Each structure stands twice: as structure tokens, then as C-alpha cells.
Amino acid sequence: MSRETEWQGTHTPGVDGLAPVLRPVRAGNGFEEALEQILQVVRLGLVPGGERLPAERELAERLGISRVTLREVLKVLQDQGLVEARRGRYGGTFVLPRTDAGGEDELRRRIASVDIEDVLRFREVLEVGAAGLCAAHGLTAEQADRLREALARTHDAPLADYRRLDTLLHLTLAELCGSPSLTAQYAAVRATVNDLLDCIPLLVRNLEHSQRQHSALVEAVLDGDADGAREMMREHCAGTAALLRGFLA
């Protein structure tokens, strides 16, 4: 299969699909904040390795920066070996696959300075809070459809794609709670959580359990059951925390 044909068959999220992470930057720190957000997109795996970032025009408009500033950001990512620019009809900026050089030892070096307990507790506070807020305040019909669609994408997802789609579901819930500050904090902590998860195996039994929890969580949110949504999210976070402690502590 040619690169062009392969690209046409992929389903990389457009700029709207990255809304939980990409938001207009504040005046004065446009370059730095834009770099932070696009780095989060890459670290979270929201655009898989080998696939293309949204078009420059769309990214610049979404972030509220000039295309000159955006190109400076993309140049930094190229220099760091995270993306590459390709020319031609099917050109653009493509995320480079993460290398597995060093295997588990390299992964463990990457998280050596991470306070796992702090990360897990902060994640739980943010996620439980977001779930409760979504249920208590209610979602519009459009927001409810977005949440259902994010959940549906995780069902029967290939193992290689599961973590990205799982991340998008959680990011969508964080965005829909109505607090941009919470959403930004969650995107940052989720990137660290994903680094930790990269150090442990994907367990089919655990993924099946997680999917049942996801379904119950979304149902509670859509039913306006704030207590139920918080409790299910707390249980869900506890399951992930138990695995990470077991493998990494």
C-alpha cells in the first residue's frame, strides 16, 4: 500500500476532534503556550505516529496565533524529532512514531522522577470532579452526542488504538464539565498517566472491565446522576491506580 493510499484510509482527528487540548492561547505567550498544547497532542498520542496533524491554517485559527508563529512551533517539534514535514499533494506535518529503543529500561528512565502517588491522586480529583460537574449541570444535546460518540469509538477498538481512544473519551468528559482550567490541568496530568501506562502491558481483562465502567459512567452523566457519576469515576481511577502501583511501585 502506498503512503498516499494509506493516508486516505486513516481517521486522524481534525482540529475539532482535538478541542479538549487545543484552545486559544493568551496574549504575550503565544509561542510557548502553542508549543505546550501541540506537545500534549503528540505526548497523548491523539494523533498516532505516522499520521498528519491538522492543516496549518486550522491549527493557527484554533490556537489564535499567526501561521508564522505556528511554523516556529512546528520547527521546534521537528528539531526534537517528534514530527516531520512532507511535501506534495498528501504533504503536511506528520507525527513520527515513538521509538521503542531501550524498551522497558528507557520507559522506566522516563518516569523515574515521577511521583506516582501524586499523579494518581491529582488525576482522581480532576476526573471525579469533571464527571460530577457534567452530571450536575447537564449536557446539551450536542454535548451528549459528543460524549456518546467518544464512548462508541472505544468499543471494539484494536489494542493498538485503544489508549488513544480511551484518552479522547476522558478528555472529552473533562472538556464538557465547563472549566477550561480543569481541562488544561487534566490534559497535562493525563500525558504523565499515559507515560506510566506505557510501562505496563495492555491486559484484555482489564480493558473489558474498563469498558463496562465507561458505559456506566456515561450513562450516569447523561442521566444527571452526579453521585453515581462521581462514584463510578472514582472506582475507574482506582482500578487504573491499582495496576500502576502493582507494576511500578
Backbone torsions as a table, in degrees:
resi	resn	phi	psi	omega
1	MET	NA	132.4	-179.9
2	SER	-74.2	162.4	178.3
3	ARG	-60.8	-39.5	-178.9
4	GLU	-64.4	-44.6	-179.5
5	THR	-64.9	-40.7	-179.1
6	GLU	-62.5	-42.8	-179.6
7	TRP	-62.3	-42.2	-177.5
8	GLN	-62.5	-23.6	-177.2
9	GLY	-94.5	0.9	-177.4
10	THR	-88.4	169.1	-177.5
11	HIS	-131.1	50.3	176.4
12	THR	-61.3	135.1	-180.0
13	PRO	-64.6	140.0	173.8
14	GLY	-75.7	-174.0	-176.6
15	VAL	-62.1	-32.6	178.1
16	ASP	-66.7	-34.3	179.1
17	GLY	-70.6	-14.7	178.2
18	LEU	-102.7	13.1	-176.3
19	ALA	-54.4	-35.7	-179.8
20	PRO	-61.4	-22.5	-177.4
21	VAL	-106.8	-41.0	-175.7
22	LEU	-90.2	123.7	-178.8
23	ARG	-146.3	159.1	-180.0
24	PRO	-57.7	135.7	-179.6
25	VAL	-83.8	163.7	178.7
26	ARG	-86.8	149.1	179.4
27	ALA	-62.1	141.2	176.6
28	GLY	104.5	-33.9	-179.5
29	ASN	-127.5	35.8	-174.5
30	GLY	-57.6	-46.0	-178.6
31	PHE	-62.9	-49.4	-175.4
32	GLU	-64.7	-44.4	-177.4
33	GLU	-70.8	-35.9	177.3
34	ALA	-65.7	-40.9	177.9
35	LEU	-62.5	-43.4	179.4
36	GLU	-58.8	-45.0	-175.9
37	GLN	-68.9	-43.0	-179.1
38	ILE	-70.3	-33.6	173.3
39	LEU	-60.8	-38.8	178.0
40	GLN	-64.1	-41.1	177.2
41	VAL	-56.8	-43.7	-178.6
42	VAL	-70.9	-47.4	-177.5
43	ARG	-64.0	-35.6	-179.8
44	LEU	-77.3	-10.0	-179.3
45	GLY	72.7	21.9	-177.7
46	LEU	-68.3	-28.6	167.5
47	VAL	-112.0	110.5	-174.8
48	PRO	-62.8	155.6	175.9
49	GLY	-56.6	134.7	-179.2
50	GLY	93.1	-7.1	-179.1
51	GLU	-110.8	168.1	-167.3
52	ARG	-96.3	139.5	170.3
53	LEU	-68.5	157.7	174.4
54	PRO	-55.0	159.4	-177.6
55	ALA	-58.9	150.7	-178.4
56	GLU	-54.9	-43.7	-178.4
57	ARG	-59.2	-44.3	-178.8
58	GLU	-66.9	-42.5	179.4
59	LEU	-63.3	-45.6	-178.4
60	ALA	-61.9	-42.7	179.3
61	GLU	-65.3	-42.2	-179.2
62	ARG	-63.4	-41.6	-177.1
63	LEU	-83.4	-15.3	-178.9
64	GLY	72.7	36.5	179.0
65	ILE	-127.2	166.5	177.1
66	SER	-75.8	159.4	178.0
67	ARG	-68.8	-25.8	175.4
68	VAL	-63.5	-46.9	178.7
69	THR	-63.1	-42.2	179.8
70	LEU	-60.9	-40.9	-179.9
71	ARG	-65.3	-32.8	175.2
72	GLU	-64.6	-39.8	177.6
73	VAL	-63.1	-47.9	-178.4
74	LEU	-64.8	-31.6	177.2
75	LYS	-64.5	-39.2	177.3
76	VAL	-62.2	-43.6	179.9
77	LEU	-64.0	-36.5	176.2
78	GLN	-65.6	-44.2	-179.1
79	ASP	-62.2	-28.9	179.4
80	GLN	-86.3	0.6	178.3
81	GLY	73.6	24.4	-178.2
82	LEU	-96.7	-28.4	179.6
83	VAL	-139.7	166.0	173.0
84	GLU	-139.8	147.6	178.2
85	ALA	-94.0	135.5	177.5
86	ARG	-125.0	142.2	-178.9
87	ARG	-97.2	171.5	175.2
88	GLY	100.2	-177.9	-175.7
89	ARG	-57.1	-38.5	-178.7
90	TYR	-106.0	30.7	-178.6
91	GLY	-81.1	-173.8	-178.2
92	GLY	140.5	-165.4	177.4
93	THR	-103.5	119.3	-174.4
94	PHE	-110.8	138.1	175.9
95	VAL	-74.5	130.4	178.4
96	LEU	-82.2	139.6	177.5
97	PRO	-58.3	142.0	176.3
98	ARG	-71.1	135.1	-179.9
99	THR	-80.5	150.7	177.3
100	ASP	-100.8	13.9	-178.4
101	ALA	-57.8	128.6	180.0
102	GLY	94.3	-18.3	175.8
103	GLY	53.5	-137.4	-175.1
104	GLU	-62.3	-36.6	179.4
105	ASP	-60.3	-41.7	179.6
106	GLU	-66.4	-42.8	178.5
107	LEU	-60.0	-43.8	-178.2
108	ARG	-67.7	-32.9	175.0
109	ARG	-64.7	-35.8	-177.7
110	ARG	-66.1	-29.8	-176.9
111	ILE	-107.5	9.2	-174.2
112	ALA	-57.8	-35.3	-176.5
113	SER	-92.9	3.2	-177.3
114	VAL	-80.5	130.3	173.1
115	ASP	-84.1	96.0	-172.2
116	ILE	-59.4	-43.7	-179.0
117	GLU	-62.1	-41.1	179.1
118	ASP	-63.4	-45.4	-179.8
119	VAL	-60.9	-46.0	-176.7
120	LEU	-66.7	-38.5	179.4
121	ARG	-69.7	-42.4	178.9
122	PHE	-63.8	-42.3	177.5
123	ARG	-58.6	-44.7	-178.9
124	GLU	-62.4	-44.7	179.3
125	VAL	-57.6	-47.0	-178.3
126	LEU	-66.5	-45.6	-174.9
127	GLU	-70.5	-44.0	178.9
128	VAL	-63.4	-41.6	178.0
129	GLY	-62.8	-44.0	-179.2
130	ALA	-63.5	-43.5	179.8
131	ALA	-62.1	-43.7	179.1
132	GLY	-63.7	-41.4	179.9
133	LEU	-64.6	-43.6	179.5
134	CYS	-59.6	-43.7	-178.3
135	ALA	-71.1	-41.6	-176.0
136	ALA	-69.8	-40.7	-177.2
137	HIS	-86.8	-21.0	-179.5
138	GLY	82.2	156.1	179.6
139	LEU	-114.7	148.5	171.8
140	THR	-69.5	168.0	178.7
141	ALA	-59.9	-39.3	179.8
142	GLU	-66.8	-42.0	179.0
143	GLN	-65.6	-40.6	178.6
144	ALA	-62.0	-40.0	178.1
145	ASP	-64.4	-38.5	178.0
146	ARG	-62.3	-41.9	-179.0
147	LEU	-67.5	-43.3	177.7
148	ARG	-61.0	-41.6	-178.8
149	GLU	-65.5	-41.1	178.5
150	ALA	-62.9	-38.5	177.0
151	LEU	-66.8	-44.5	-177.3
152	ALA	-59.9	-34.9	-178.5
153	ARG	-65.3	-27.9	-178.9
154	THR	-77.6	-21.2	-179.3
155	HIS	-68.5	131.1	177.3
156	ASP	58.0	24.2	177.5
157	ALA	-70.8	141.0	174.5
158	PRO	-59.0	149.7	-179.4
159	LEU	-54.4	-39.2	-177.2
160	ALA	-64.8	-22.1	-176.6
161	ASP	-106.6	-7.6	-169.8
162	TYR	-63.1	-46.2	-174.6
163	ARG	-63.0	-38.6	178.5
164	ARG	-62.8	-44.8	-177.5
165	LEU	-72.1	-34.6	174.3
166	ASP	-63.1	-43.6	178.2
167	THR	-60.5	-44.0	179.7
168	LEU	-62.5	-37.7	177.4
169	LEU	-61.9	-48.5	-178.8
170	HIS	-66.9	-37.8	177.7
171	LEU	-66.4	-36.9	178.1
172	THR	-62.9	-44.9	178.6
173	LEU	-61.5	-42.1	178.6
174	ALA	-62.5	-41.2	-179.6
175	GLU	-66.0	-39.6	-174.5
176	LEU	-72.5	-10.3	-179.4
177	CYS	-72.0	-14.5	173.7
178	GLY	92.7	7.9	178.8
179	SER	-117.5	101.3	178.6
180	PRO	-57.6	-34.0	179.6
181	SER	-64.6	-43.6	177.9
182	LEU	-63.2	-42.8	-179.4
183	THR	-59.6	-44.0	-179.7
184	ALA	-64.9	-43.1	178.8
185	GLN	-64.8	-38.6	-179.6
186	TYR	-67.8	-40.7	178.6
187	ALA	-57.7	-40.2	-179.3
188	ALA	-67.7	-46.4	-177.5
189	VAL	-70.7	-31.5	179.4
190	ARG	-66.4	-33.8	177.0
191	ALA	-61.2	-40.1	177.5
192	THR	-69.0	-40.9	177.4
193	VAL	-59.1	-42.0	179.7
194	ASN	-65.5	-34.8	174.0
195	ASP	-60.8	-41.4	178.3
196	LEU	-65.9	-44.0	-179.1
197	LEU	-63.7	-30.1	177.4
198	ASP	-63.5	-17.9	-178.0
199	CYS	-87.9	-6.3	-178.7
200	ILE	-123.7	158.9	-178.0
201	PRO	-74.2	153.8	170.0
202	LEU	-79.0	118.2	-176.6
203	LEU	-105.6	119.7	-175.4
204	VAL	-58.3	-43.0	179.4
205	ARG	-58.5	-43.1	178.6
206	ASN	-65.7	-40.1	-179.9
207	LEU	-65.3	-38.6	177.2
208	GLU	-63.1	-42.0	177.8
209	HIS	-64.4	-43.4	179.1
210	SER	-60.4	-38.7	-179.8
211	GLN	-64.8	-38.9	176.9
212	ARG	-64.4	-39.0	177.8
213	GLN	-66.7	-41.3	177.1
214	HIS	-56.9	-47.1	-178.2
215	SER	-62.4	-44.0	179.2
216	ALA	-65.5	-37.9	179.2
217	LEU	-63.7	-49.5	-179.6
218	VAL	-62.8	-39.7	178.3
219	GLU	-61.3	-43.4	179.5
220	ALA	-64.1	-41.7	178.8
221	VAL	-62.3	-46.9	-177.7
222	LEU	-68.4	-26.7	177.7
223	ASP	-83.5	-4.1	-178.5
224	GLY	73.8	22.3	-179.3
225	ASP	-92.0	87.2	-174.4
226	ALA	-64.9	-43.4	179.9
227	ASP	-63.4	-43.3	179.0
228	GLY	-64.3	-39.6	179.8
229	ALA	-65.9	-43.1	179.2
230	ARG	-64.2	-43.2	-177.8
231	GLU	-66.2	-41.4	179.5
232	MET	-67.0	-39.1	178.3
233	MET	-67.5	-38.4	177.9
234	ARG	-61.7	-42.5	178.7
235	GLU	-65.0	-40.8	-179.4
236	HIS	-63.7	-46.2	178.7
237	CYS	-62.9	-37.7	-179.0
238	ALA	-64.5	-36.6	178.8
239	GLY	-64.0	-45.9	178.1
240	THR	-63.9	-41.3	-179.7
241	ALA	-62.0	-39.3	-179.7
242	ALA	-62.5	-42.1	179.0
243	LEU	-64.1	-45.4	-177.7
244	LEU	-65.2	-40.8	177.6
245	ARG	-64.5	-41.7	-178.1
246	GLY	-62.4	-41.3	-177.6
247	PHE	-84.3	-32.4	-168.2
248	LEU	-111.9	-18.8	-176.0
249	ALA	-67.9	NA	NA
